[in-house]
């Protein structure tokens, strides 16, 4: 690889690392990173999308670079925006700053941009390239891209099981199958997602808070979502009791008791009604379309087995993060994924393993949906 390409890749990887800082905090916007490098190879400005989606990465990097941005190369993980919002278009800001070259990892499919940002830069006489480390950039912003292209967030199913795939004893005991290090890693996953989802069974059995409890990252707690077709969630549960200060959404089907719906709303819970599926539960596709419309780009699903089965059956699980503890529970235990109607091997959902690592005494396996 020529030296210039090596240098470009180095700076783009730095921009991607910066972009990752925004995951879970910038929805419905993409998490973008930008690095400005002058003609002598010195980094003069760095930026990433700030909480809430503003300011954008390019604006942050240009502010840090000041006059040193003139003649510089801008490495941006996503095509600069060209539409007016709370801030002027980033493409215009780069032009005004006098950058000489812009390298974008991938194009923005947002209809308001979609090549327009790169085109405006070229029209201004700036040297523009696109596609450097595209795969890495699209993997990082898969949730934003999924929402733009399919109207729904990326769905990550997180499981913590024994070696034989059990999440609890037949009596429901589940704390703790995995160790402290795995639980800490799970909390980090929460911090990097827009929302965390559980089914009503898990909400009733565990009475969870579903927050990020890593020291220093408490403010990174995601939106908490409970799938509850019959409004069984207790009004005195931890989730409802803290809804006024931690965003809590309840997904249900139409026709629920009006007084109970009003009580949830009075407690600060956002209620979303979606069409009912044949099994009486909220239709999975309709549910995630509604979540996408609400702005979510990344949803972490933590339980339980029935919810996991519904999403696997609907082919809505894009990523698996599977923690395995070194123990065997046997057939008496509750399976991580309930039955979902597999009669033949051809009906089984398949995934592609992309990583395996030790986490304390446990193993974390990472999978992507098999394409």
C-alpha positions in Angstrom: 0.0 0.0 0.0 1.5 3.4 -0.9 2.5 5.7 1.9 -0.2 8.2 1.2 -2.9 5.4 1.5 -1.4 4.2 4.8 -1.4 7.7 6.2 -5.0 8.3 5.0 -6.1 5.0 6.6 -4.4 5.9 9.9 -6.2 9.2 10.2 -9.5 7.7 9.2 -9.2 5.0 11.9 -8.6 7.8 14.3 -11.8 9.5 13.1 -13.7 6.2 13.5 -12.5 5.9 17.1 -13.8 9.4 17.7 -17.1 8.6 16.1 -17.6 5.7 18.5 -17.7 8.1 21.4 -21.1 9.2 20.3 -22.8 5.8 20.1 -25.9 5.7 22.3 -25.9 9.5 22.8 -26.6 11.1 19.5 -29.8 9.4 18.1 -31.5 10.0 15.7 -28.3 11.5 14.3 -25.3 9.4 13.1 -22.2 9.1 15.3 -19.5 10.8 13.2 -15.8 11.6 13.7 -13.6 14.1 12.0 -9.9 14.7 12.0 -8.2 17.7 10.3 -4.6 17.3 9.2 -2.4 20.1 7.8 0.0 19.9 4.8 2.9 18.9 7.1 0.9 16.0 8.5 0.1 17.6 11.9 -3.4 17.0 13.4 -4.9 20.4 13.9 -8.4 19.6 14.9 -10.5 16.6 16.1 -14.2 16.4 16.7 -17.1 14.0 17.1 -20.9 14.4 17.2 -21.9 15.7 20.6 -24.8 14.4 22.8 -28.1 15.0 21.3 -26.6 15.1 17.8 -25.3 18.7 17.8 -22.8 20.2 17.2 -21.6 17.9 14.4 -18.2 16.4 14.2 -16.9 18.7 11.5 -18.0 21.8 13.4 -16.2 20.6 16.5 -13.0 19.8 14.6 -13.0 23.1 12.7 -13.5 25.1 15.9 -10.5 23.4 17.4 -8.3 23.9 14.3 -9.2 27.6 13.8 -7.1 29.1 11.0 -5.0 26.0 10.7 -7.9 24.3 8.9 -7.0 26.3 5.7 -5.4 23.9 3.2 -5.9 20.9 5.5 -7.3 17.4 4.7 -10.5 16.5 6.5 -11.1 12.8 7.3 -14.8 12.3 8.0 -16.5 9.0 8.7 -19.7 10.1 7.0 -20.5 12.4 4.1 -20.8 16.0 5.4 -24.4 17.2 5.7 -25.7 19.8 3.2 -29.1 20.6 4.8 -29.9 23.4 7.3 -30.9 22.3 10.8 -29.9 23.7 14.2 -26.5 24.4 12.6 -25.4 25.4 9.1 -24.4 22.6 6.7 -21.1 21.0 7.5 -20.2 21.0 3.8 -20.5 24.8 3.8 -18.4 25.0 7.0 -15.6 23.0 5.4 -15.7 25.2 2.3 -15.6 28.4 4.3 -12.7 27.1 6.4 -10.7 26.6 3.2 -9.9 22.9 3.5 -8.1 21.5 0.4 -9.2 17.9 0.6 -12.0 15.9 2.1 -12.0 12.1 2.5 -15.3 10.5 3.6 -15.5 6.9 4.6 -19.1 6.5 3.2 -22.0 8.4 1.8 -25.0 9.5 3.8 -28.3 7.8 2.6 -30.4 10.6 4.2 -32.5 11.9 1.2 -31.5 15.5 2.3 -27.8 14.6 1.7 -27.3 11.5 -0.4 -24.3 12.7 -2.4 -25.2 16.3 -2.2 -22.6 17.1 0.4 -19.7 15.5 -1.6 -21.0 17.2 -4.7 -21.1 20.7 -3.1 -17.5 20.2 -1.9 -16.4 19.2 -5.4 -18.2 22.2 -6.9 -16.2 24.4 -4.6 -12.9 23.0 -6.0 -12.1 20.7 -3.1 -10.4 17.4 -3.8 -13.0 14.8 -2.6 -12.6 11.0 -2.1 -15.1 8.5 -0.7 -15.0 4.9 0.3 -11.9 4.7 2.6 -12.6 2.1 5.3 -16.2 2.0 4.2 -17.0 -1.3 5.7 -15.7 -0.2 9.2 -17.7 3.0 8.9 -20.9 1.3 7.9 -20.5 -1.3 10.7 -20.1 1.5 13.3 -23.2 3.4 12.0 -25.2 0.4 11.1 -28.1 1.6 13.3 -28.3 5.0 11.6 -28.0 3.4 8.1 -30.6 0.8 8.9 -33.1 3.5 10.1 -32.5 5.5 6.9 -32.8 2.5 4.6 -35.4 0.3 6.3 -37.1 2.6 8.9 -36.0 0.6 11.9 -33.1 0.4 14.4 -30.4 -2.2 14.4 -31.3 -5.0 16.9 -28.7 -6.6 19.1 -29.7 -9.6 21.2 -27.6 -10.0 24.3 -27.7 -13.3 26.1 -25.9 -14.5 29.2 -26.2 -18.3 29.5 -24.6 -21.5 30.6 -22.6 -23.5 28.0 -25.8 -25.3 27.1 -27.8 -22.1 26.6 -29.8 -21.8 29.8 -30.6 -18.5 31.3 -32.2 -19.6 34.6 -33.2 -22.7 36.6 -36.6 -24.1 36.2 -37.6 -22.1 39.3 -36.4 -18.9 37.7 -33.1 -18.3 39.6 -30.7 -16.5 37.3 -28.4 -14.3 39.4 -25.7 -14.7 38.6 -24.9 -17.1 35.8 -22.0 -15.0 34.4 -19.3 -13.3 36.4 -18.7 -9.7 37.4 -16.5 -8.9 34.4 -19.2 -10.1 32.0 -21.8 -8.0 33.8 -19.6 -4.9 33.6 -19.2 -5.5 29.8 -23.0 -5.8 29.5 -23.4 -2.4 31.2 -20.9 -0.9 28.7 -23.1 -2.3 25.9 -26.1 -0.5 27.5 -24.1 2.8 27.4 -23.4 2.4 23.7 -27.1 1.7 22.7 -30.0 4.1 22.3 -32.4 1.8 24.1 -32.5 -1.4 26.1 -35.6 -3.8 25.7 -37.0 -6.5 27.8 -40.2 -8.5 27.7 -42.9 -8.3 30.4 -41.8 -11.7 31.9 -38.3 -10.4 32.6 -39.7 -7.1 34.0 -42.0 -8.9 36.4 -39.5 -11.6 37.5 -36.5 -9.3 38.0 -38.0 -5.9 38.7 -34.9 -4.4 36.9 -33.8 -0.8 36.7 -32.1 -1.3 33.3 -29.6 1.5 33.8 -25.9 1.7 33.1 -24.2 1.3 36.5 -20.6 1.7 35.6 -18.8 4.3 37.7 -18.8 7.6 35.8 -21.1 6.4 33.0 -24.4 6.6 34.9 -25.5 9.4 32.6 -25.1 7.1 29.6 -28.2 5.0 30.6 -30.4 4.2 27.5 -34.1 4.5 27.0 -35.8 1.6 28.8 -38.4 -0.3 26.8 -40.8 -3.0 28.1 -42.9 -5.1 25.7 -46.2 -5.6 27.5 -49.2 -6.6 25.5 -51.7 -6.7 28.4 -50.3 -3.9 30.6 -49.2 -6.2 33.3 -46.2 -4.0 34.4 -46.7 -3.0 38.0 -47.2 0.7 38.6 -44.9 0.3 41.6 -42.1 -1.4 39.7 -38.6 0.2 39.6 -39.1 1.1 35.9 -42.3 3.0 36.4 -41.2 4.5 39.7 -38.1 6.1 38.0 -39.8 6.9 34.7 -39.9 10.6 35.5 -36.0 10.8 35.5 -35.1 7.9 33.2 -36.9 7.6 29.9 -39.2 4.6 30.0 -41.3 3.4 27.1 -44.0 0.7 27.1 -44.9 -1.1 23.9 -48.4 -2.6 23.9 -51.3 -3.4 21.6 -54.4 -1.3 21.0 -57.5 -1.7 23.2 -55.8 -1.7 26.6 -57.6 -0.5 29.7 -57.9 3.3 29.4 -57.4 4.0 33.2 -54.3 1.9 33.3 -52.9 3.6 30.2 -53.5 7.0 31.8 -51.8 5.9 35.0 -48.7 4.8 33.1 -48.6 8.2 31.3 -49.1 10.1 34.5 -46.0 8.3 35.9 -44.0 9.6 32.9 -44.1 6.4 30.9 -44.3 6.8 27.1 -46.9 4.3 25.8 -46.6 3.1 22.2 -49.5 1.1 20.7 -48.7 -1.1 17.7 -50.7 -3.7 15.9 -51.3 -7.0 17.5 -49.7 -10.2 16.0 -51.4 -13.5 15.7 -50.0 -14.7 19.0 -51.5 -11.7 20.8 -48.2 -9.9 21.3 -47.1 -6.6 19.6 -46.2 -7.3 16.1 -42.3 -7.3 16.0 -42.0 -5.6 12.6 -44.5 -2.9 13.5 -42.8 -2.4 16.9 -39.4 -1.7 15.5 -40.8 0.5 12.7 -42.5 2.6 15.5 -39.2 2.7 17.4 -37.4 3.8 14.3 -40.0 6.5 13.7 -39.3 7.7 17.3 -35.7 8.2 16.4 -34.0 5.1 17.8 -31.1 3.6 15.8 -29.6 1.0 18.2 -31.7 -1.3 20.5 -30.1 -3.8 22.9 -32.5 -6.7 23.7 -31.8 -8.4 27.1 -34.6 -10.7 27.7 -36.3 -13.0 28.0 -36.6 -16.2 26.1 -40.1 -15.5 24.6 -39.1 -12.1 23.3 -35.9 -13.5 21.9 -37.8 -16.2 20.0 -40.3 -13.6 18.6 -37.4 -11.5 17.2 -35.4 -14.4 15.9 -38.5 -15.8 14.2 -39.2 -12.4 12.6 -35.6 -12.3 11.4 -35.1 -9.0 13.2 -32.0 -9.9 15.2 -29.0 -8.2 13.4 -26.4 -8.9 16.0 -25.8 -11.5 18.8 -23.7 -10.8 21.8 -23.6 -14.1 23.7 -21.9 -14.4 27.1 -21.3 -18.1 28.1 -20.4 -19.2 31.6 -18.4 -22.4 32.1 -21.3 -24.4 33.6 -23.9 -26.9 32.4 -27.5 -26.7 33.8 -29.2 -29.3 31.7 -32.7 -29.7 30.3 -34.4 -28.5 33.5 -33.1 -24.9 32.9 -35.0 -22.3 31.0 -33.6 -21.9 27.4 -32.3 -18.5 26.2 -34.5 -18.7 23.2 -38.0 -20.2 23.4 -39.4 -22.5 20.7 -40.2 -20.5 17.5 -41.4 -23.2 15.2 -38.3 -24.8 13.6 -39.3 -28.1 12.0 -36.5 -28.4 9.6 -32.8 -27.2 9.6 -33.6 -24.9 6.7 -35.9 -22.9 9.0 -33.2 -22.2 11.5 -31.8 -18.6 11.7 -28.1 -18.5 11.0 -25.4 -16.0 12.1 -21.8 -15.4 11.2 -19.3 -15.4 14.1 -17.1 -12.3 14.0 -15.4 -12.5 17.4 -14.6 -14.5 20.5 -12.9 -13.2 23.6 -12.5 -14.1 27.2 -14.3 -11.8 29.7 -13.1 -12.8 33.2 -14.0 -16.5 33.6 -16.6 -16.2 30.8 -16.6 -16.1 27.0 -18.2 -13.4 24.8 -19.1 -14.5 21.3 -20.1 -11.9 18.8 -22.2 -12.7 15.7 -23.8 -10.8 12.8 -26.8 -11.9 10.8 -25.8 -14.3 8.1 -26.3 -12.6 4.7 
